[in-house]
Amino acid sequence: MANLLINLNTLRAFEATARKNSFTLAAQELCVTQAAVSHQVRQIEEVLGVRLFERAHRRVTLTDAGTRVYGTISNAFRDIDSTLREVRAQGEAKMTLTVQVTPSFGSRWLARRLHWFWAEYPEIDLRIYHALPHEQYDVRRVDLAIKWGHKSWGSLHSEVLFECQLLPVCSPRYLRPEHPLRKPEDLLHYALLHEDSYEDWSAWFRAAEVSQPVPMRGPIINDSNTLIEAALNLQGIALGRLPLIREQLQEGLLVSPFDLAIKCEGAYHLVYDEKVSNSEVFKKFRNFLIEQARAGLVTAE
């Protein structure tokens, strides 16, 4: 039976592929090539003598045998990770907390406030990882996730950190004297930048009681960070999430031609496993985030 003891890297390639249903996504997570992951999975199949995946275009699905193997391996990795975390927590001189954030939240809100946290808690090491909003929160690798959305996350605990309003913003250098912005419909003389779809701008114009139809055109960008960078670089007028752009408004890098803001269909949530909530490190960082969020709301008022 010794020949069935497959090395951990190969098992990790199988586990990542099964979890993401994709060789490509597994390769991205493991920082290797797609060909390497595919080769490692085939090695396991050759050793076991069975197919673990049904391969289709850009997607793979587990066979019955693959499902059985995945259940055992994923549980084993979870147990290994849990034990290693416990040992590390006992042996590390410094306390650590692993946090997952979206790129826009990390760069436009969190990064501007971290120096206050470290000034108060220099003994705590934060490990911050970026992930897109739709990517899954993995309780095995992350202690806390800050996610955008308007839903629950299964068995994980979630609480609203703050909600957002959408406000029209652009670089002051983008505005043109020949097209002054005196009333909301004057915005139609400019390029409008859209996040995900045309719906946010349509909702804003409805709130502004603009009767003429909003033209369904202009770039659609699925990342709010890139959206604001485009506005800063004179590409058009965007609807920015107010808590994430407040500093740029105060610094004059962005201006808002109109004060009308509409509520976002979503909020930033703290998402975590209930077990981690007993950690003193977690409590300190959670309290810091909530205090900073409340301070922003007071500033806005």
C-alpha positions in Angstrom: 0.0 0.0 0.0 3.0 2.3 0.2 2.6 3.4 -3.4 -0.7 5.1 -2.5 1.0 7.6 -0.2 0.7 10.6 -2.6 2.7 13.7 -1.7 0.9 16.7 -0.2 1.4 19.0 -3.1 -0.4 16.6 -5.4 -3.2 16.3 -2.9 -3.4 20.0 -2.6 -3.7 20.3 -6.4 -6.6 17.8 -6.4 -8.3 19.5 -3.4 -8.1 23.0 -5.0 -9.4 21.7 -8.4 -12.3 19.9 -6.7 -13.2 23.0 -4.6 -13.1 25.4 -7.6 -14.3 23.0 -10.3 -11.5 24.4 -12.5 -7.8 23.6 -13.3 -7.3 27.2 -14.1 -8.7 28.6 -10.9 -6.8 26.0 -8.9 -3.6 26.9 -10.6 -4.1 30.6 -9.9 -4.7 29.9 -6.2 -1.6 27.6 -5.9 0.6 30.0 -8.1 1.5 27.2 -10.6 0.6 26.6 -14.2 -2.7 24.9 -15.3 -0.6 22.2 -16.9 1.1 21.4 -13.6 -2.2 21.0 -11.7 -3.7 18.9 -14.5 -0.6 16.7 -14.4 -0.8 16.2 -10.7 -4.4 15.3 -10.8 -3.7 12.7 -13.5 -1.0 11.2 -11.3 -3.5 10.6 -8.6 -6.0 9.0 -11.1 -3.3 6.7 -12.4 -2.3 5.6 -8.9 -5.9 5.0 -7.9 -6.9 3.5 -11.3 -10.2 5.6 -11.4 -11.3 8.9 -12.9 -11.8 11.6 -10.3 -13.1 14.3 -12.6 -15.4 14.5 -15.6 -13.7 17.1 -17.9 -15.7 19.6 -19.9 -14.9 22.9 -21.6 -13.3 25.2 -18.9 -14.9 23.2 -16.1 -14.5 19.9 -14.3 -16.9 18.1 -12.0 -16.2 15.3 -9.5 -17.1 11.7 -10.3 -18.6 9.6 -7.5 -15.1 8.4 -6.6 -13.7 11.9 -6.7 -16.4 13.1 -4.4 -15.5 10.4 -1.9 -11.8 11.3 -2.1 -12.4 15.0 -1.9 -14.5 14.6 1.3 -11.6 12.7 3.0 -8.9 15.0 1.8 -10.7 18.3 2.5 -11.4 17.1 6.1 -7.8 16.1 6.5 -6.5 19.4 5.4 -9.0 21.2 7.6 -7.7 19.1 10.6 -4.1 19.8 9.7 -4.7 23.5 9.3 -6.6 23.7 12.6 -3.8 21.9 14.5 -1.1 24.1 12.9 -3.0 27.2 13.8 -3.3 26.1 17.4 0.4 25.3 17.6 1.3 28.6 15.9 -0.9 30.6 18.3 0.8 29.0 21.3 4.4 29.5 20.0 4.4 32.8 18.2 5.8 35.8 20.1 3.6 38.1 18.2 -0.2 37.8 17.7 -1.5 37.6 14.2 -4.8 38.0 12.4 -5.5 37.1 8.8 -7.9 39.3 7.0 -9.5 39.1 3.6 -10.8 42.3 1.9 -12.0 43.5 -1.5 -9.4 45.6 -3.4 -11.5 48.8 -3.3 -12.1 48.5 0.5 -8.5 47.7 1.2 -7.0 50.5 -0.8 -9.6 53.3 -0.3 -10.7 52.7 3.3 -8.7 50.3 5.3 -5.2 51.2 4.2 -5.8 54.9 5.2 -6.6 53.8 8.8 -4.2 51.0 9.6 -1.5 53.3 11.1 -3.9 54.1 13.9 -4.5 50.4 14.7 -0.7 49.6 14.7 0.0 52.7 16.8 -2.3 51.3 19.5 -1.5 47.6 19.0 2.1 47.3 17.7 2.3 43.7 19.0 -0.4 42.5 16.5 0.6 41.4 13.0 -2.1 41.7 10.4 -2.0 39.6 7.2 -4.2 41.2 4.6 -5.3 39.4 1.4 -7.3 40.8 -1.5 -10.2 38.9 -3.0 -13.0 39.9 -5.3 -16.5 40.1 -3.8 -17.8 36.9 -5.3 -14.8 34.8 -4.1 -15.6 32.4 -1.2 -14.5 33.1 2.3 -12.3 30.2 3.4 -12.5 29.7 7.2 -9.4 27.5 7.0 -7.1 30.3 5.7 -8.7 33.5 6.9 -9.8 34.7 10.4 -12.0 37.6 9.1 -13.4 38.7 5.8 -14.8 42.1 4.9 -17.2 41.5 2.1 -19.5 43.6 0.0 -23.1 42.3 -0.5 -26.6 42.1 0.9 -26.9 38.5 1.9 -25.9 36.0 4.6 -22.9 33.7 4.2 -24.3 30.3 5.2 -23.2 29.2 8.7 -20.8 32.0 9.1 -21.6 35.0 11.3 -21.9 38.3 9.6 -22.6 41.9 10.7 -22.9 45.1 8.8 -19.8 47.3 9.1 -21.4 50.2 7.2 -23.8 50.9 4.3 -22.9 53.2 1.4 -24.4 56.0 -0.6 -23.6 56.6 -4.2 -22.6 60.2 -5.1 -21.6 61.6 -8.6 -17.9 62.4 -8.6 -15.2 63.3 -11.0 -11.9 65.1 -11.2 -12.3 68.9 -11.1 -10.1 69.0 -14.2 -12.7 67.0 -16.1 -15.4 69.6 -16.0 -15.7 71.9 -19.1 -16.8 75.5 -19.0 -18.9 75.2 -22.1 -21.0 72.6 -20.3 -21.6 73.9 -16.8 -23.5 71.5 -14.4 -26.4 73.6 -13.2 -29.1 70.9 -13.1 -28.9 67.0 -13.1 -29.7 66.6 -16.8 -26.6 68.6 -17.6 -24.6 65.4 -16.7 -25.7 63.9 -20.0 -23.2 66.2 -21.8 -20.4 64.1 -20.1 -19.2 60.5 -20.2 -20.8 58.5 -17.4 -18.9 55.6 -15.9 -20.9 52.6 -14.8 -20.2 49.9 -12.2 -21.5 46.5 -13.2 -24.5 47.8 -15.2 -26.4 51.0 -16.1 -28.8 50.6 -13.2 -27.1 52.8 -10.7 -27.0 55.9 -12.9 -30.6 55.2 -14.0 -31.6 55.1 -10.3 -29.8 58.3 -9.6 -31.5 60.2 -12.5 -34.8 58.9 -11.3 -34.1 60.2 -7.8 -33.1 63.5 -9.4 -36.5 63.6 -11.2 -34.9 63.8 -14.6 -37.7 63.1 -17.1 -35.6 62.5 -20.2 -34.4 58.9 -20.7 -30.8 58.1 -19.7 -28.8 56.8 -22.7 -27.6 53.3 -22.1 -24.0 53.8 -23.1 -20.6 54.3 -21.6 -18.0 52.0 -20.1 -19.1 49.4 -17.6 -16.5 48.5 -15.0 -17.0 45.6 -12.5 -14.6 46.9 -9.9 -15.3 50.1 -7.9 -11.6 50.7 -7.4 -10.9 50.9 -11.1 -14.1 52.9 -11.5 -12.8 55.7 -9.2 -9.3 55.5 -10.8 -10.9 56.2 -14.1 -12.8 59.2 -12.7 -9.6 60.5 -11.1 -7.9 60.2 -14.5 -10.4 62.3 -16.4 -12.3 59.4 -18.0 -15.8 60.5 -16.9 -18.1 60.9 -14.0 -18.7 58.0 -11.7 -21.1 57.2 -8.9 -18.7 56.6 -6.0 -19.3 54.8 -2.7 -19.2 57.7 -0.3 -17.3 56.1 2.6 -14.5 55.0 0.2 -14.0 58.4 -1.5 -14.6 60.8 1.4 -10.8 61.6 1.8 -10.4 62.3 -2.0 -13.4 64.7 -1.8 -11.8 66.4 1.2 -8.5 66.7 -0.5 -10.0 68.1 -3.7 -8.9 65.2 -5.9 -12.6 64.5 -6.6 -15.5 66.9 -6.7 -19.2 66.2 -6.6 -21.3 68.5 -8.9 -24.5 67.6 -7.1 -25.2 66.7 -3.4 -27.9 64.2 -4.2 -26.8 60.7 -3.1 -28.7 57.4 -3.4 -28.5 54.4 -1.2 -26.4 51.4 -2.4 -28.0 48.0 -2.9 -25.6 46.4 -0.5 -23.3 47.0 2.5 -19.8 46.0 3.8 -20.0 43.1 6.2 -17.7 41.6 8.7 -17.8 37.8 8.0 -16.2 35.2 10.3 -16.6 31.9 12.0 -18.2 32.3 15.5 -15.3 30.4 17.0 -12.8 33.1 16.2 -14.8 35.7 17.9 -13.4 34.6 21.3 -9.9 35.6 20.2 -8.6 38.8 21.9 -6.8 39.8 18.7 -10.0 39.4 16.7 -11.9 41.5 19.3 -9.4 44.3 19.1 -9.4 44.5 15.3 -13.2 44.2 15.1 -13.7 47.0 17.6 -11.2 49.1 15.7 -13.1 48.6 12.4 -16.4 49.5 14.1 -15.0 52.6 15.7 -13.6 53.8 12.4 -16.8 53.1 10.6 -18.8 55.1 13.2 -16.3 57.9 13.1 -16.9 58.2 9.3 -20.6 58.4 9.9 -20.2 61.2 12.4 -17.9 63.0 10.0 -20.5 62.7 7.2 -23.1 64.2 9.4 
